[in-house]
């Protein structure tokens, strides 16, 4: 199976500029392709994970990934999918975020010996002469066509579009032109919300090639035969973006989202989403996933456990995946190893007359953001201490309860729990 068929079988491909040509190129030639990442945070999140997986599949098939970091475009911010203008970042912020991205991506993409390339569009965007840029690039874009793009239409309808943001499409399109000119890049990939920007890059690069051919009398080179392809966004069966929890985004940085929390997120995906996630986010063979798709009801837990383990292993390594798996099984299954459970510490000063309220423990263990929220959880029957449901907001835990096993296990609902110890 060629890489095109592999990506299609996994349901990853959304739109293409020329399906037949893209299939032939990917299956029979070795090409450079690029995916852009705007460094708006100091960690990738699960939405980026799809893009990194596509890069990994393509590299395994012999193609060369170019990871473009938007040090220049990141100073503006992509309006796609946004109802408000993004916060403007400093150059120092962007440089730090790019360094974090590189480290995380290297788990899945091999950057050694030129097998993949990293570039920063600040290298060619920040020193552009605006008049020259508008004459060379802006002349190929019409405002009416740009405003017809879905990303701009949404911004116009929701809160207005600044001229500042309107430049984003020109800059991203220029990126493709530069990468084609300097690296021979022939394919731009991105999430389906990037379709308009990708089309802009394909059309600009082709027009620039035609213009050069007319000026020099030389034929248009094969490298100017370029394409665009988008892949599906990571959404639930209901069309909602995945990767959000009560605590916020699910990050790839273990300091932001612990390996256990990361594991649990995928372990608890909806039944309707587990097979799709296995295809998009793991390297488990498609035939094996299709067999798992025949499972129903509680049997789907087998597929969910596989998903959680495989995705956690890819991002955090096998050792952390095993720890997270054992911690999950210790609480929810037949496992007995609780060493790797999420842990919170109390001090002796947290106790009054040898006791501490369950409300205080829920807050100190960060299971609840406030005492008010903790009271609501208890009143709704969502608090459990050592397998005993707590229904009294005045309930307390004795210091001696911690001494029996060296800890108490506190749960909030069915999915959140912490091993609480006293230091």
ZIFENHU-V604084 format. One record per pair of residues at least 24 apart in sequence whose ideal C-beta (glycine too) atoms are under 10 Angstrom apart, sorted by sequence separation. I is the first residue (numbers start at 1). J is the second residue. If there is no record, write none. Layout:
# ZIFENHU-V604084
i=<I	I>
j=<J	J>
This chain:
# ZIFENHU-V604084
i=<2	3	4	70	71	74	98	145	146	172	173	176	177	180	181	202	242	271	282	305	342	359	361	385	386	387	2	33	69	95	141	172	173	176	177	180	201	202	203	271	275	278	282	342	358	384	385	386	1	2	33	69	71	94	171	172	173	174	175	176	179	180	202	271	274	277	278	281	284	358	384	385	31	70	71	95	169	170	173	174	176	177	178	181	201	242	271	274	277	282	283	358	383	384	69	70	94	141	169	172	173	176	177	180	181	200	242	272	274	275	278	282	305	362	383	384	69	138	141	168	169	171	172	173	175	176	177	180	198	199	271	274	278	281	282	361	382	383	384	33	34	35	36	37	38	39	40	69	137	140	169	170	171	173	174	175	177	198	270	271	274	277	281	382	383	384	30	31	32	33	34	35	36	37	38	39	67	91	169	170	173	174	177	181	197	198	199	242	269	273	274	277	280	282	283	301	359	382	26	30	31	32	33	34	35	36	37	38	39	69	138	141	168	169	172	173	176	177	198	238	271	274	275	278	282	301	358	381	382	29	30	31	32	33	34	35	36	37	38	69	134	137	140	195	197	236	237	271	274	277	278	281	380	384	27	29	30	32	34	36	38	39	40	67	133	137	170	174	194	195	236	237	238	242	267	269	270	273	274	277	281	358	359	361	378	382	26	38	39	67	91	169	173	195	237	238	242	269	358	359	361	377	385	26	37	38	69	134	137	138	186	194	236	237	268	357	358	359	360	361	377	26	36	37	38	40	130	133	137	140	184	186	192	193	194	236	267	357	358	359	360	12	25	36	38	40	67	133	136	184	185	186	188	189	190	192	235	266	267	269	357	358	374	38	67	154	184	186	187	188	189	190	191	192	194	234	237	242	266	267	269	357	358	373	377	38	65	137	183	186	187	188	189	190	191	192	193	236	266	267	268	355	356	357	12	13	133	136	180	185	186	187	188	189	190	191	192	235	236	266	267	355	356	12	36	38	67	150	151	181	187	188	189	191	234	263	266	267	354	355	356	10	128	150	151	153	180	181	191	192	234	265	266	353	355	356	365	367	10	65	67	151	152	180	232	263	264	266	267	352	354	355	367	368	12	65	150	151	263	266	267	351	353	354	355	356	365	367	7	40	65	74	125	128	149	150	151	180	234	262	263	265	266	351	353	354	355	356	364	366	367	7	10	40	74	75	124	125	149	179	233	234	265	351	352	361	365	38	41	71	72	73	74	148	149	232	263	264	351	362	368	40	52	56	59	60	67	68	69	71	72	73	76	125	177	231	262	263	350	361	362	367	7	39	55	59	60	64	65	66	67	68	69	70	71	72	75	121	124	125	146	149	176	262	263	362	366	367	3	6	7	38	42	56	57	58	59	64	65	66	67	68	69	70	71	72	74	75	121	124	145	149	346	348	351	365	367	6	41	52	56	59	64	65	66	67	68	69	70	71	72	73	176	260	263	358	365	366	40	44	48	52	55	56	62	63	64	65	66	67	68	69	72	121	124	125	259	262	263	346	365	367	3	4	6	7	39	40	42	43	51	55	56	71	72	121	124	145	146	259	262	362	364	365	3	6	39	42	49	52	53	70	71	72	123	124	145	365	3	38	39	41	42	44	48	52	53	59	72	119	259	260	346	362	364	3	4	39	40	42	43	44	48	52	59	121	259	263	267	361	3	39	42	43	58	121	124	145	257	258	259	262	263	266	267	362	2	3	38	39	41	42	44	49	119	141	257	262	361	3	37	39	41	43	44	56	119	140	259	260	263	264	268	37	39	43	44	55	254	259	263	267	39	117	141	252	253	254	258	259	262	263	346	38	39	119	137	140	141	252	254	259	260	261	264	344	37	119	140	251	252	259	260	263	264	268	343	356	37	140	259	260	263	267	117	119	140	254	258	260	341	344	356	137	140	260	264	338	37	117	136	139	140	259	260	264	341	80	81	82	338	35	79	80	81	85	137	80	83	84	137	140	338	351	79	80	82	83	136	139	350	78	79	81	82	350	80	81	83	84	85	342	344	345	346	348	79	80	83	84	85	136	342	343	344	345	346	347	348	79	82	83	84	85	88	341	342	343	344	345	346	347	79	82	85	341	342	343	344	345	346	264	331	341	342	343	345	85	86	330	340	341	85	260	331	339	39	259	260	261	338	79	260	332	34	36	38	79	82	259	260	332	32	258	331	32	34	36	79	80	332	76	79	331	77	78	79	328	330	76	77	80	331	75	76	79	80	328	330	76	78	79	327	76	77	78	76	80	327	78	73	78	73	76	73	75	76	70	73	72	73	72	70	73	70	72	73	72	68	70	68	68	66	68	80	81	68	80	80	81	66	80	81	80	78	80	78	80	66	68	80	79	64	66	78	247	64	65	68	64	66	246	66	246	247	63	246	63	65	73	58	38	58	38	55	54	36	54	54	51	36	51	36	51	34	50	34	36	48	51	47	34	107	33	34	268	32	104	105	268	32	104	267	34	103	104	103	104	265	32	34	101	264	32	33	34	35	36	81	100	264	31	32	33	34	35	36	37	100	264	31	32	33	34	35	36	261	31	32	33	34	35	261	31	33	34	35	29	260	36	35	81	25	26	36	25	36	22	22	36	246	34	246	246	247	17	245	246	16	17	245	54	108	13	14	14	15	54	14	17	53	13	14	15	15	51	14	17	50	7	16	17	50	15	50	51	15	18	50	17	49	17	47	48	47	46	47	45	32	31	50	29	33	49	33	47	49	31	46	47	48	31	33	35	46	47	46	47	45	46	45	25	52	25	26	49	25	47	26	45	46	47	48	49	21	45	46	48	21	22	45	46	21	22	43	45	46	107	108	18	22	44	45	107	108	18	19	41	43	44	45	107	17	18	42	43	44	107	17	18	19	41	43	107	16	17	18	42	43	45	46	104	16	17	41	43	45	15	16	17	42	43	15	16	42	43	14	15	41	13	14	15	46	12	13	14	15	12	13	14	12	13	14	46	11	12	46	10	11	7	10	60	7	4	54	57	53	56	53	52	53	50	53	46	49	50	49	46	53	56	53	49	52	52	11	11	46	49	10	49	12	10	11	12	10	11	12	46	9	10	10	44	7	10	7	10	10	11	9	10	6	9	9	6	10	6	9	5	9	1	1>
j=<26	27	28	94	95	98	122	169	170	196	197	200	201	204	205	226	266	295	306	329	366	383	385	409	410	411	27	58	94	120	166	197	198	201	202	205	226	227	228	296	300	303	307	367	383	409	410	411	27	28	59	95	97	120	197	198	199	200	201	202	205	206	228	297	300	303	304	307	310	384	410	411	58	97	98	122	196	197	200	201	203	204	205	208	228	269	298	301	304	309	310	385	410	411	97	98	122	169	197	200	201	204	205	208	209	228	270	300	302	303	306	310	333	390	411	412	98	167	170	197	198	200	201	202	204	205	206	209	227	228	300	303	307	310	311	390	411	412	413	63	64	65	66	67	68	69	70	99	167	170	199	200	201	203	204	205	207	228	300	301	304	307	311	412	413	414	61	62	63	64	65	66	67	68	69	70	98	122	200	201	204	205	208	212	228	229	230	273	300	304	305	308	311	313	314	332	390	413	58	62	63	64	65	66	67	68	69	70	71	101	170	173	200	201	204	205	208	209	230	270	303	306	307	310	314	333	390	413	414	62	63	64	65	66	67	68	69	70	71	102	167	170	173	228	230	269	270	304	307	310	311	314	413	417	61	63	64	66	68	70	72	73	74	101	167	171	204	208	228	229	270	271	272	276	301	303	304	307	308	311	315	392	393	395	412	416	61	73	74	102	126	204	208	230	272	273	277	304	393	394	396	412	420	62	73	74	105	170	173	174	222	230	272	273	304	393	394	395	396	397	413	63	73	74	75	77	167	170	174	177	221	223	229	230	231	273	304	394	395	396	397	50	63	74	76	78	105	171	174	222	223	224	226	227	228	230	273	304	305	307	395	396	412	77	106	193	223	225	226	227	228	229	230	231	233	273	276	281	305	306	308	396	397	412	416	78	105	177	223	226	227	228	229	230	231	232	233	276	306	307	308	395	396	397	53	54	174	177	221	226	227	228	229	230	231	232	233	276	277	307	308	396	397	54	78	80	109	192	193	223	229	230	231	233	276	305	308	309	396	397	398	53	171	193	194	196	223	224	234	235	277	308	309	396	398	399	408	410	54	109	111	195	196	224	276	307	308	310	311	396	398	399	411	412	57	110	195	196	308	311	312	396	398	399	400	401	410	412	53	86	111	120	171	174	195	196	197	226	280	308	309	311	312	397	399	400	401	402	410	412	413	54	57	87	121	122	171	172	196	226	280	281	312	398	399	408	412	86	89	119	120	121	122	196	197	280	311	312	399	410	416	89	101	105	108	109	116	117	118	120	121	122	125	174	226	280	311	312	399	410	411	416	57	89	105	109	110	114	115	116	117	118	119	120	121	122	125	171	174	175	196	199	226	312	313	412	416	417	54	57	58	89	93	107	108	109	110	115	116	117	118	119	120	121	122	123	125	126	172	175	196	200	397	399	402	416	418	58	93	104	108	111	116	117	118	119	120	121	122	123	124	125	228	312	315	410	417	418	93	97	101	105	108	109	115	116	117	118	119	120	121	122	125	174	177	178	312	315	316	399	418	420	57	58	60	61	93	94	96	97	105	109	110	125	126	175	178	199	200	313	316	416	418	419	58	61	94	97	104	107	108	125	126	127	178	179	200	420	59	94	95	97	98	100	104	108	109	115	128	175	315	316	402	418	420	60	61	96	97	99	100	101	105	109	116	178	316	320	324	418	61	97	100	101	116	179	182	203	315	316	317	320	321	324	325	420	61	62	97	98	100	101	103	108	178	200	316	321	420	63	97	99	101	103	104	116	179	200	319	320	323	324	328	98	100	104	105	116	315	320	324	328	101	179	203	314	315	316	320	321	324	325	408	101	102	182	200	203	204	315	317	322	323	324	327	407	101	183	204	315	316	323	324	327	328	332	407	420	102	205	324	325	328	332	183	185	206	320	324	326	407	410	422	204	207	327	331	405	105	185	204	207	208	327	328	332	409	149	150	151	407	105	149	150	151	155	207	151	154	155	208	211	409	422	151	152	154	155	208	211	422	151	152	154	155	423	154	155	157	158	159	416	418	419	420	422	154	155	158	159	160	211	417	418	419	420	421	422	423	155	158	159	160	161	164	417	418	419	420	421	422	423	156	159	162	418	419	420	421	422	423	342	409	419	420	421	423	164	165	409	419	420	165	340	411	419	120	340	341	342	419	161	342	414	117	119	121	162	165	342	343	415	116	342	415	117	119	121	164	165	417	162	165	417	164	165	166	415	417	164	165	168	419	164	165	168	169	417	419	166	168	169	417	167	168	169	168	172	419	171	167	172	168	171	169	171	172	168	171	171	172	172	171	174	172	174	175	175	172	175	175	176	175	178	190	191	179	191	192	193	179	193	194	194	193	195	194	196	183	185	197	197	183	185	197	366	184	185	188	185	187	367	188	368	369	186	369	187	189	197	187	168	189	172	189	189	172	190	191	189	175	190	176	191	175	191	176	179	191	194	191	179	252	179	180	414	179	251	252	415	180	252	415	183	252	253	253	254	415	183	185	252	415	184	185	186	187	188	233	252	416	184	185	186	187	188	189	190	253	417	185	186	187	188	189	190	415	186	187	188	189	190	416	187	189	190	191	186	417	194	194	241	186	187	197	187	198	186	187	201	412	201	413	415	416	187	415	416	187	188	416	229	283	189	190	191	192	231	192	195	231	192	193	194	195	231	195	198	231	189	198	199	232	198	233	234	199	202	234	202	234	203	233	234	234	234	235	234	223	223	242	222	226	242	227	241	243	226	241	242	243	227	229	231	242	243	243	244	243	244	244	225	252	226	227	250	227	249	229	248	249	250	251	252	225	249	250	252	226	227	250	251	227	228	249	251	252	313	314	225	229	251	252	314	315	226	227	249	251	252	253	315	226	227	251	252	253	316	227	228	229	251	253	317	227	228	229	253	254	256	257	315	228	229	253	255	257	228	229	230	255	256	229	230	256	257	229	230	256	229	230	231	262	229	230	231	232	230	231	232	231	232	233	265	231	232	266	231	232	229	232	283	231	229	280	283	280	283	281	281	282	280	283	277	280	281	281	281	311	314	314	311	314	315	275	276	311	314	276	315	279	278	279	280	279	280	281	315	279	280	281	315	279	282	280	283	284	286	285	286	283	286	287	285	289	286	289	286	290	285	286>
